[in-house]
Each structure stands twice: as C-alpha cells, then as structure tokens.
Amino acid sequence: MDLPDELLDLLRRPSTCFVATTMPDGSPQMTQTWVDTDGAHVLINTVEGFQKVRNVGRDPRVALSVSDPGNPSRYFAVRGRVVDVTTDGAADHIETLAQRYLGGPYPWFGGRDQVRVLLSIAPDKIHAMGRHAMG
C-alpha cells in the first residue's frame, strides 16, 4: 500500500506520532515517538531493548497515529507491520531526526552507549481524519 502524499508530508515534518505495539499478554503498549519515512515505509528510530522493540520482535503488527503539528485534529491512523529492524544507519538517522525535531544535534538522553534501531513499517490500512487539503 502506498503512503498518500499528505501523509508523506507529515512524516517529513516534526509531526507528533504515537505508536502502539502488543505486550506478551495481548495488552496494548503505546509510545510517543519521532517519525520519518523512506517514501514507502513509516520509520521509527528507537533503542535496542526498549519494550516496543521486544514487542515487534514477537508480533510485528503495529498501529500508529501521526498528527499535523499545526492542527492536531488533522491526523492519519495507520495499521501495519514492521518489515525490517536494523541498526544500520540508525545512529546517523537519529541525528537527522534531532535536527528536524530539536533544531540541533541529538542529546543522547540515555547515553551514547545505547544502540539505535530503525523500524520500517509497511502500511496495511491508512485512515485520514480532519481536513486534508494542503496549502
């Protein structure tokens, strides 16, 4: 499934994103996170060993919401699955996201010994909410 242009626009801006994964007991787990895209997938940069990484290793299905920073009632809800988990390029990628979200270098909140992980999410269903005309 292709990502719509309006969603691609939000994924390339400092948009608010919440991602939900499934705990071992089946309960939902949600995290606010920075978000990006490679043009085909939604990208989430996280840390090896974090709960969401453990959860998608067991069950790759996720749901996420990406809202317009200027109009939070305008958002996209995406259901999909993690199709790739890699450390390749993840440390450089978090620096790119920090420039977008913070306007400067990544402050390495948990310390530089953390291993960054990049999750690639393929969308299965996409639902738009709010006014989605650009311009």
Secondary structure as the mmCIF struct_conf table of DSSP 4:
data_model
#
loop_
_struct_conf.conf_type_id
_struct_conf.id
_struct_conf.beg_label_comp_id
_struct_conf.beg_label_asym_id
_struct_conf.beg_label_seq_id
_struct_conf.end_label_comp_id
_struct_conf.end_label_asym_id
_struct_conf.end_label_seq_id
HELX_LH_PP_P HELX_LH_PP_P1 ASP A 2 PRO A 4
HELX_RH_AL_P HELX_RH_AL_P1 ASP A 5 LEU A 11
TURN_TY1_P TURN_TY1_P1 ARG A 12 PRO A 14
STRN STRN1 THR A 16 THR A 22
TURN_TY1_P TURN_TY1_P2 PRO A 24 ASP A 25
BEND BEND1 GLY A 26 GLY A 26
STRN STRN2 PRO A 28 THR A 33
STRN STRN3 ASP A 36 THR A 37
BEND BEND2 GLY A 39 HIS A 41
STRN STRN4 VAL A 42 VAL A 47
TURN_TY1_P TURN_TY1_P3 GLU A 48 GLY A 49
HELX_RH_AL_P HELX_RH_AL_P2 GLN A 51 ARG A 58
STRN STRN5 ARG A 61 ASP A 68
TURN_TY1_P TURN_TY1_P4 PRO A 69 GLY A 70
STRN STRN6 ASN A 71 THR A 86
TURN_TY1_P TURN_TY1_P5 ASP A 88 GLY A 89
HELX_RH_AL_P HELX_RH_AL_P3 ALA A 90 LEU A 102
BEND BEND3 GLY A 103 GLY A 104
TURN_TY1_P TURN_TY1_P6 PHE A 109 GLY A 110
TURN_TY1_P TURN_TY1_P7 ARG A 112 ASP A 113
BEND BEND4 GLN A 114 GLN A 114
HELX_LH_PP_P HELX_LH_PP_P2 VAL A 115 VAL A 115
STRN STRN7 ARG A 116 MET A 129
BEND BEND5 GLY A 130 GLY A 130
#
